[in-house]
Amino acid sequence: MKSSPPDPQVDLWSDWLLHRRHADDPEYGQVVRAMTEGYADHVLDGARLTSGMTLADIGAGDGLIAFRAIDRIGPSLRVLLTDISAPLLRHAEELAIQRGVRQQCTFLECSAEQLKGIDDASVDVITTRAVLAYVPDKRGALREFHRILKPGGRISLVEPILRDEALAAMAIKNILDDAPPDSQDRFTPLLHRWKAAQFPDTEEKISQSPLANYSERDLPRFALDAGFTEIHLELHIDVLPSIITSWEVFLGCSPHPWAPPLNVILAEQFTVEERQCFEQIFRPVVEAGQSPSIERNAYLTAKKPLA
Ligand SMILES: C[S@@+](CC[C@H](N)C(=O)[O-])C[C@H]1O[C@@H](n2cnc3c(N)ncnc32)[C@H](O)[C@@H]1O
């Protein structure tokens, strides 16, 4: 279990996807994997792949969508896996070799905003999952998607909507700002320090954060402005029973690649007494399974017009 802050030498994206997302806990890793497979399958349903197509999976990570697409369609599918993380591309390539599908795959290190090495009008379908959330220029990325798609080609994507987490962090900050100076409330400042370390907590910070400065309602507009048509959006809000009931896992995982895990926040920003107070309140809640998980995901499909 990792309890140290991220090493600047370590690739942030692979470290999160392969370790920090599930606190290196195999059991919780399987729970996360099953959830993300469900999201990937819904994206692939919207992609309407058929044999002989070329798919570009943008921000492919460890190949979650790419390999499930190959499983669905078989050897006739050609897949371009793009990512800004060279270690993740290498990892996905190793998995492709293990699965015996390397010859169907092309690995490209490039940003979603600049899909270098992919020709205009050369792919049939673009998929992406949890990538635009980290891209500052989402409109630019959608223009690139439009550029590389053949006329009549489709995008099918899903993005987490994390704006509500940021608004919640801001609401806690506002409570603190309005509290009388002699307030005896020990808990709210700790809660705020935790949330503010993981999400922007002011209007200004929210407006500057690629993660929080958009909502599901912006995605269709971005697609329309990039030249897409037949745009459909589904917002899924899933309130699930607590998926973490281990205090160690709760401490060790982080909600997104840019967020430090709670154990790092506690070590760096809390005194010993504050840590004890925090654990006294939160540990029983977590271990009793009383911290429901709320997932907000926006699925978007759209088509590049034929002419
Ligand atoms: C949350 S992970 C999702 C990975 C994969 N799509 C999945 O569904 O498991 C985010 C991925 O986006 C990649 N990424 C981050 N910023 C990117 C950018 N500007 N362009 C392309 N990929 C990016 C990261 O390297 C990482 O693989």
The ligand as an SDF file (V2000), in Angstrom:
LIG
                    3D

 27 29  0  0  0  0  0  0  0  0999 V2000
   -8.4750    7.9270  -16.0860 C   0  0  0  0  0  0  0  0  0  0  0  0
   -7.3430    7.2880  -17.2390 S   0  0  0  0  0  0  0  0  0  0  0  0
   -8.4530    6.4200  -18.3490 C   0  0  0  0  0  0  0  0  0  0  0  0
   -7.7400    5.4000  -19.1760 C   0  0  0  0  0  0  0  0  0  0  0  0
   -8.6250    4.5640  -20.1160 C   0  0  0  0  0  0  0  0  0  0  0  0
   -9.3010    5.4070  -21.0770 N   0  0  0  0  0  0  0  0  0  0  0  0
   -9.6370    3.7510  -19.3480 C   0  0  0  0  0  0  0  0  0  0  0  0
  -10.8220    3.8480  -19.6500 O   0  0  0  0  0  0  0  0  0  0  0  0
   -9.2540    2.9830  -18.4480 O   0  0  0  0  0  0  0  0  0  0  0  0
   -6.9180    8.7480  -18.1740 C   0  0  0  0  0  0  0  0  0  0  0  0
   -6.0440    8.4570  -19.3610 C   0  0  0  0  0  0  0  0  0  0  0  0
   -5.9330    9.6330  -20.1600 O   0  0  0  0  0  0  0  0  0  0  0  0
   -4.6030    9.8210  -20.5360 C   0  0  0  0  0  0  0  0  0  0  0  0
   -4.4630   11.2630  -20.8010 N   0  0  0  0  0  0  0  0  0  0  0  0
   -4.3730   12.2650  -19.9190 C   0  0  0  0  0  0  0  0  0  0  0  0
   -4.2940   13.4490  -20.5470 N   0  0  0  0  0  0  0  0  0  0  0  0
   -4.3490   13.1740  -21.8850 C   0  0  0  0  0  0  0  0  0  0  0  0
   -4.3170   13.9740  -23.0560 C   0  0  0  0  0  0  0  0  0  0  0  0
   -4.2020   15.3020  -22.9910 N   0  0  0  0  0  0  0  0  0  0  0  0
   -4.3870   13.3520  -24.2480 N   0  0  0  0  0  0  0  0  0  0  0  0
   -4.4880   11.9940  -24.3270 C   0  0  0  0  0  0  0  0  0  0  0  0
   -4.5290   11.1870  -23.2500 N   0  0  0  0  0  0  0  0  0  0  0  0
   -4.4510   11.7720  -22.0390 C   0  0  0  0  0  0  0  0  0  0  0  0
   -3.8050    9.2910  -19.3580 C   0  0  0  0  0  0  0  0  0  0  0  0
   -2.4880    8.9730  -19.6970 O   0  0  0  0  0  0  0  0  0  0  0  0
   -4.6300    8.0610  -19.0030 C   0  0  0  0  0  0  0  0  0  0  0  0
   -4.2630    6.9460  -19.7550 O   0  0  0  0  0  0  0  0  0  0  0  0
  1  2  1  0
  2  3  1  0
  2 10  1  0
  3  4  1  0
  4  5  1  0
  5  6  1  0
  5  7  1  0
  7  8  2  0
  7  9  1  0
 10 11  1  0
 11 12  1  0
 11 26  1  0
 12 13  1  0
 13 14  1  0
 13 24  1  0
 14 15  1  0
 14 23  1  0
 15 16  2  0
 16 17  1  0
 17 18  1  0
 17 23  2  0
 18 19  1  0
 18 20  2  0
 20 21  1  0
 21 22  2  0
 22 23  1  0
 24 25  1  0
 24 26  1  0
 26 27  1  0
M  CHG  2   2   1   9  -1
M  END
$$$$
